[in-house]
Amino acid sequence: MIRFENVSVTYDGEGEPTVRGVDFEVPEGELVLLVGPSGVGKSTILGAVSGLVPHFTGGTLRGRVTVAGRDTRTHKPRELADVVGTVGQDPLAHFVTDTVEDELAYGMESLGLTPQVMRRRVEETLDLLGLADLRDRPIATLSGGQQQRVAIGSVLTPHPRVLVLDEPTSALDPAAAEEVLAVVQRLVHDLGTTVLMAEHRLERVVQYADRVALLPGPGEAPVVGAPADIMAVSPVCPPVVDLGRLAGWSPLPLTVRDARRRAGELRERLADRDTTPERPADRDTTPERPADRDTTPPATPPVTAQARSGRPAPSRLARLLRRRPDDAPPASPYAAEVRALAVRRGLVQALRRVDLTVSPGETVALMGRNGAGKSTLLNTLVGLVRPTSGTVLAGGAAPYGSPPRELVRRVGLVPQEPRDLLYADTVAAECAAADQDAGAAPGTCRALVSELLPGVTDDTHPRDLSEGQRLALTLAVVLTARPPLLLLDEPTRGLDYAAKSRLVAVLRELAAAGHAVVLATHDVELAAELAHRVVLLAEGEVIADGPTADVVVSSPSFAPQVTKILAPQQWLTVTRVREALA
């Protein structure tokens, strides 16, 4: 169905091909998964299938790509639209109408299908993807994950023979991701749909793949084979595979079920080991009633592993983030304090009587299904949304209505799309603007960029950076004002495992330097690796708030793979298992 014949793609202005030596076939009714580190050309290969490369992106394509017998060099994307359905990384770039139902119907209208067929397929897709309750909602009012499901649904309704999916589950909660992937699997198995997919969250998708195409590095030819064989040599792998490598299992398991069957001996080896990770000591995080609240500042910040081990000299990043002499003293013992918060957005009650406190040096993960209110809570903390009732304090003051120059020195937000904060033509210009906005000394932002993003030159355009690099640049821009409270909304979208590991290291340093970090995420592995506490939201209400292990171990949806494999023991990450065995 899809055939690559010695394909290479070189973009204008680039000396070397982004991809080369791509030569493999995807038969009809097969799901092939593209894997590899960020920047190796996965999106380029996907774009070549739909004709977007090179007709839309420019550059030179050598070799031949055929889809259902049509050569993409001679057939433009509109001439492949009846065969290929494409969902990119950014669902907002995909939409052409205003409401969910109109978006689902648009592709069929373009192909001239009858109203009767369109109505039936819209209803089927609404049910398949759990969108029936959202059919009349404006797309702009949906959460990021809900928008992702609408984008996927809009390419399913025309019944394409080929689906090209670029990070299809990146914005979905675990349950929604399972539902979407189950739908994709049904299309493959029951209807013979051919699927070519790229996804960084391999723990969600690798078990569904018939074959895996590994791109080892930029410009290197892909290696294609059975999933277990490729995972044995891949530089990127899900936790279940990483644990299998650590335990010496062969063949490597790809699913939690297979791993649990082999984990008996490993559980015995770990039975007398301490499952407690080296992170700040757990404490009672039950929100107090306002009348009972003790406003005395804590005598000491949360105890860290560094403090217990003698606290090494602070890193250069930590030194850059030290408070300045002219910084105002903290007005509250909490970096963030939310009491009885309610937010109504149009007809939607987004938050209901939320109570939450976050202390300096603490990392809190907000989790819950799509539309639970996570992004609304972050936007309220940063002053973008006005509370309907209740109180919100960031750094001891209400964020909504605060002068921007004051607010950026109390709280900073890295949004779901980091490029939303980047508007200059060069990295140097972004840094200069950040220094000016934060009232910081010239060069402050650039010094942070050098630590978070080494090797990137001043004249680099932010749009030319990878997802992980853009995230690092945006993080530097936000940190220029040294806000005691840092908020991140889905920070691992588009990040491979290596980039995620670097982000975890940076956020740990920030917490060690006294910054409070609150991140809204569907990435259960990130929460297990990083968070001191997990706060679960459902329908705008807090339904659980406690130490990470206590919350995620008891949740089938939000438990990481290692926890599921080694239960009832409370292990969260492969890193912790490796440390215990050592």
Phi, psi and omega in degrees: 000316175240130181228121173258126180240098177047054186274136169224149180229126176238120180278155180302134179086354179262136181281331182241151177297142174291318172229150177208156177066027180280112186213090175202171184234143174247106182292164177298137177075027179235146177252117178248130183255125175270126179229161180152164179298165176299143173086008181269353175109019181297314180295328177295317179296318178297318180295330179291333180288319182276352182089355178297329173254117008255005189298326182258320185278341188080185182093185184238125175255121175251152187091204186213135173238125177238141178231118184051038178084358181262129180280122184289345176288328183256352178244119179283166184308321181293336179275356176249359189296333180281349182251321188247130170248132186235134172237117181272183182292330185251102182297329181298328179287351186267334192278144178233353179237182187259332185241163185299309184296320178297323181293321179294329182273341190301313182298323179289323176300319181296331180269358175077029178286156183287154179303324181295317179294318181299316182298315182297315183291325177298314181296319179299318183288322176302319180288318182301319187256009177066039184250005187302321181288348183253006191303325183262001184286140170297136183299326182296340182267359183276157173288169180300319180292321177296320176298323179297319179293323177295318179299317178295317179298324182293336176267345177280327186298325177286358181055060178291155177278339181231132175246130176245116187238121180249106182055056186291339182250012188298330182251012185260146173289163185305317181293316179295322178298317178298320180295315181295316181292328175295322176296315179300318180296321177297320178298320180292310187284319188267327184249356179073022178292140178263131185233129170242120190228140169245135183204132177278331182276076187295334179300339180270331196239339191297330182289344180271347188281139170281320175217161178237135174251111183264126171259103187294325182197171181303129177077002180267145182292142180290150175250124186246136179186188178295146184307315182295322180293318181290319180297334180294336183241358186286138174289344175241134182204155179283165181304324181297322178287318179300319178294321178297320176296317180298319182277350180077026180284139177214129356291161182292137175285148177248347182235157176300321181299312179297320181292320180298324180296335183256359192271002184302311181295321179295321177298321179296319179295330184265357190300323183259014180265156181278122179278352185288121178288158178281085181210173185308143183299139178292149177213167181293117182250016178296124181301134179278156171289143183307324183290333183265359189292132174270117183269007178290127180300143178300142183295324180221154175290168179306140183285128181254166177300325179297320180294320181293331184261009176106000176050097177291171179302140182296148178289170179296323178298315179298321179294322179295334185262006176298150179294145179274157180302330183270001177293137179292146177294154181302136179269355183208152175290347181252143172286329177216141182215120182236128181229122174050040184284131172230138178225127175244127181241101185066236180270358187258127172275096189284323180225146182224113173044059179273129173242130183200136170232144178230126183267158174304139179082005183256143176245122184240130176258123172270124182228165182148167183293165177303134180084009182283343179115010184296308181294325178298319179296317177297316181294330176289320179294331181263003174087010178278340181234135180273129177297140173284321175204167183089184182234147176226126178234133173236114185067027177088000181227154179289126182286325183292126180087356178289145176302135183306321181297328177280321186294320184295342179269000176248323186209141177227142182240128168260109188285174180303321177252096184304330182294347177297337179264357184252119184229351181275170184271345181220161176298320181299318180293321177299317181293318180296319179294321179295318178300317182292315182296325183272354185066030182264162179295142177306136181096351181297309181295319182296325177295321177294318178300320180298327178282317185275335188221062183296144176093349180274127185276162182298326186272005178290135176281131181305329181288344178273357180277155174288172180303315181295322179292320178297321177298317180296319179296315179297321178298318178297318179300315181291322183283349181303326179276001181053051181291134177296336181243121180245127180246136178228130182252111182049061187288346184258010175299126178081004181262137172279180185295324180293315179295323178295321179298320178294320178298317179301317180297319180295315182293327175295320177297320179297316179296320179296332178277001176102000178283140171273135182238126175237123181232133173268124186208150168259001184274096184294330180290324177296314180299319180295324184282329196241321195280139170280322179230153171238132175245117179266131177247145174212126180052037176081006180242149174280121181250348176201143179206111181185181178307145187308310183300318182296324185277310188282330181297326182272003183246113178300327183283324189250010175281136176289166185299318182298321178297316180295323183288318188259005177303145012275359175294146189263060174270140184252324188222157175296323179303315181292322177297317179298317179297319181294320180291331181286000000 
